[in-house]
Every structure is written in C-alpha cells, then in structure tokens.
Amino acid sequence: MTAIRVLLADDHHLVREALALLLGTEDGIEVVADVGRGDEAVDRALAHRPDVAVLDIDMPGLDGLSAAERLAAALPSCRVVIVTGHGRPGNLRRAMAAGVRGFLGKDTPGSRLAEVIRQVHEGARYIDPQLAADALAAEECPLTPRELDALRAASGGSPVSRIARTLGLSEGTVRNYLSSAVTKLGVDNRHAAVQSARDRGWL
C-alpha cells in the first residue's frame, strides 16, 4: 500500500518536530516535508506534491487559510487540514470556501490527527465538534463588505489617502466606512476596530 504523503506547517519548531515524529510511527503515513512559514508551505507543497497538508492557522509569511486558498488553486489534489486554537466563525467559513477538508483544535491528540489525515485522504471531511459549536455560537458580523474592505486595507496602519487609492474610493467615503465600523464595534479608533474584527475572525 502506498503511504499517504504529508506536509506539516507550524511555526513552533517543537510542535512540528513532535508531530513529525508521531506521524512517523503511524502505518501508511509518510511526512515528506515540514516548514515553519505559510509561504514556504505552498512552495514545498508544489515541490513535494503531498497528498495531505496539515497547516497551522497562525503562521508568519502567510497564514494557514491563505496558504490553503493558494494550494486549492495551485495543487487541487492536495487535501488540507487546518489546525487552530479557536473556532472563529469567519475562519471556519473561509476554510470551507477554500475547500479545506479538516478543521482541528490544537489540543487534538496526535493519534486522532492521524485518523483525520486518513479520512480526508479518502475524501471525507472532518470538523472538530467543539470548534464547530464555537463558530455557531459566535455573533454575526455587523459590518458591511465595504466596511470590512476598509478595515482590511487599514490593518497595516496605512493612511486614509493610501486606503482610498487601494480601494478606488474617495478619502471621504473611506473615512465614513471606517467611522461606521468604529461605531458598530464600540471601539475608540480604527486600529482598535481592526483588532476587534480580527479577534472575532471577521478579517
């Protein structure tokens, strides 16, 4: 039987090493690459062509969800499992839209991860029940798509003039969107609004 080829991506070296060792003891699973950055995960996946990529959601270079979206376009044969510490509704929705097959909590035992890798390789989908419950219980986003666009563009600390150019809007319109987002989120400024929306999984 051909082994399931797995790529691991986690920015915590000890976690990655432990997972690689644990999965290495499982019959029918072979870790072909492990990386600490999301952008490296995409590059190494294209080079090694794994059957399954296990991605941490929070990584430098490129977060796990963005890496999953790129893999879906560049290497659709690779099934993706996302590992996260929280079930934010925005993250779960984005993961499903990117074709992610597995969504697991960071406290999942290694043996369970191996089972999920086998399941998604066979075409099944697995979503951690607690993460799914957390996402369903979370509040709905009150922001409009344009307000979210403005906050996303503001997340790097860009001035209103640059945000306006990026979005193709007038500076007055951008200020209105940002002001509306600040009011809806009950915070003091746009930087706090960005953080609040990010914490809730809306950005």
Helices and strands as residue ranges (DSSP letters): E 4-9, H 13-24, E 29-35, H 38-48, E 52-56, H 64-74, E 79-84, H 89-97, E 102-105, H 110-121, E 126-127, H 129-137, H 145-154, H 160-167, H 171-185, H 190-199
